[in-house]
């Protein structure tokens, strides 16, 4: 027996429950509860991501339920019935209840709430319910049979265990209902999401993890495609709610290969401590935070598809990293890694038996809900399909992935088409499962085949939007999105967190198909590329080439000269290397030529020439990345980039300028980080109407920005960190409506007028900054750390007034770090030190008027040692949030500006607000006190305070 997930995960805006459009259907009497209890319950459910149906129109529309409402009932998985005083007065509500209870008989879940009504009144139709039925009995237009049906339904519903609200706090009951609903959904998701052979294996694994070890590491190992990840996910879904924090890190091997282990560490920290929030935050000390905070928590972590010991050492270094009761689950093909890491228990998923294999195959092969195995032989068509299905299972050797892919391939085909394809399957089954999958590849059209091979060779683990943008129009076909969708439907690729993924065994099929071609058009393996550079055979056929410089550095650049059909070229550096990046280059010759007539994507690490080669015509180029290049200039008067959307020349230290941006009119992202010789930004930048991001970090010689930058009506993010020569910003920047993020850490500006819609403003280590004016109402984060010319904040200034207004009448989260020594008087719970406790005498403190939490600290950095921008961790009981005021510059430890006297401002005040929605997952309604504790790396917290914000 084995476990495999069949079917795709529902989108976030649809029901979690398989076969259901809505997770929850609310039945209620509008005039009683629409604007109070029902509205609050609906909001709580939606905030948890539970797709909930609520009839928003008045219900006085006659006696018969509309067809639309009946359909909504049919498409809902869980029903919550709110019995209020006048519920029985509505024939509509009673008919609705009849339909709901009929679904209960089919296995649907029904939760009941007795809202200021005694359950006995519902069961016996007494009190106001009795009054309503007395009227019905006297209504000559109503049939006795209908009235009795209502009575029987109310009696049955009244006997259901439920929630009785009389004098207790409604918010507490709403939280309990939400929690029960969520647990029901998670349970259903695990039970009904198409997992074959699940129960016995889940029981086996649960027995393994239930052993009394304080911290237990379990390894799930086995070949590609047997269901290791699916099995781990099923267990995770079932038990995650039993832990203080949980994280499922998918495709660890591939993700670490492309983005490094830092991104996985960051995801782990955010999942466990921040509830999945703050994914965009920059962490400078992630190793410390992980080791220091995880050891105090009972956590569940799944590390999926691990393929290197360093990954385990970085993400789950040892048992002592985690709190008691923690469970670490690792999936891998390499059992030896598990032994090396001292894993406690080992589990290998068992193979599918014949019945399970047939269930899995028929689910993917059949467009109906039924399994072929369960069809009655009375239907001749199904009777004929059954032996064919058994043949497929035999050809696939019961392999789960092969069954999924072949089943999806045969879906919706006729009996004759099945017979024809089975002949191909029979021929290929002599080899391994790789050959079986080839039949499915052969069934794709040319566009789909090319997209499949491109993903297998170049784009596994890349963002779906990026891939479809590059491939649209590639190979002469348009709308790559449709081709990707077909491959997903056929189980050849998957999408996770907006990235494209592919099982290793399927990727190997793609590689094999490419290599079998007489003149391959795709090259990604350094050995194949070296062979190509020696033989020079088939150069004109090459359409894509990806070369990893960390594996091969001796490829002469002249090898590209005859690649006239080249559409995608990436000369890159594997992410395992962390220093000496500028030394990895391709050998160039003076007569270097790069045909780019059809080039759509160009990434070249360490490009050596100072200028682009002659006749560089890049009319089709969409993305140009040249980090660590030796380019001196890009002359837009000579070279046109009419379709270019991304230009990244980061760390090109000889680049002095880019002329005539008007020749790249579709540019959306401009990255010039670390271009330390850049002396100006050409005023033609104002022509870029689509530019949304400009990154000029660490452009040390840049001393001004052109006024034309204020014409960039799409600009959302402007990064100027480390532009130490930049002394002022254009005056009209304050009028730029689109700008939302401005990072000017480490610049020499003296003042700033924030744009009207700005959300994030970082000004740390601006040594000449005199002050900050009144903040716009849109602002969410401000950082002005170690601004030595800035006056200590006084709480009777315009800036202070705008800060307090932002806290006391909040519209979103907010935080600010500025020089200061005092906590404002509006905080009544404050104390010296790094923690303070607030007693909550009123049990209804977490009521509907409660908006969120405000906190404040005064911190003191060391006087003698320059510091990176501080990272602040705040814990309110079990609710944690984190603050970091932007990226640091490469010379963050530079000497203070002598003109400013060189005296570091010592004390700083940090004030923040967090909305209640962020804390809901921590069940704060159960708190009777709040302990606020603060930690700032390499800084001392002198004072701290906490407050509650109400409407």
LINURQUI-V969078 format. One line per field, one symbol per residue. burial: b if it has 16 or more other C-alpha atoms within 10 Angstrom, else e. Layout:
burial=???
This chain:
burial=bbbbbbbebeeeebbbbbebbbbbbbbbbbebbbeebbebbbebbeeebbbbbbeeeebeeeeebeeeeeebbbbbbbbbbbbbbbbbbbbbbbbbbbbbbebeeeeebbbbbbbebbbebbbebbebbbebbeebeeeeeeeeeebeebbbbbbebbeeebbbbeeeebbbbbbebbbebbebbbebbbbebbbbbbeebbeebeebbeeeeebbbbbbbbebbbbbbbbbbbbbebebeebbbbbbbbbbbbbbebebbebbbbbbbbbbbbbebbeeebbbebeebbbeebbebbbbbbbbbbbeeebbeebbeebebbbbbbbbbbbbbbbebbeebebbbbbbbebbeeebbbbbbbbbbbeeeebbbeeeeeeeeeeeebeebbebbbbbbbbbbbbbbbbbbbbeeeeeebeebbebbbebbeeebbbbbbbbbeebeebbbbbbbbbbbbbbbbbbeebbbbbbebeeeeebbebbeebbbbbbbbbeeebbbbbebbbebbbeebeeeeebbbbbbbeebbebbeeeeebbbbbbbbbbbbebbebebbbbebbbbbbbbbbbbbeeeeeebbebbbebeeebbbbbbbbbbbbbbbbbeeebeeeebbbbbbbbbbbbbbbbbbbeeebbbbbbbbbbbbbbbbbbbbbbbbbbbbbbbbbbbbbbbbbbbbbbbbbbbbbbbbbbbbbbbbbbbeebbbbbbbbbbbbbbbbbbbbebeeebbebbbbbbbbbbbbbbbbbbbbbbbbbbbbbbbbbbbbbeebbbbbbbbbbbbbbbbebbebeeebbebbbebbbebebbbbbbbbbbbbbeeeebbbebbbbbbeeeeebbbeeeebbbbbbbbbbbeeeeebbbbbbbbbbebbbbbbbbbbbbeeeeeeeeeeeeebbbbbbbbbbbbbbebbeebebbeeeebebbbbbbebbbbbbbbbbbbe
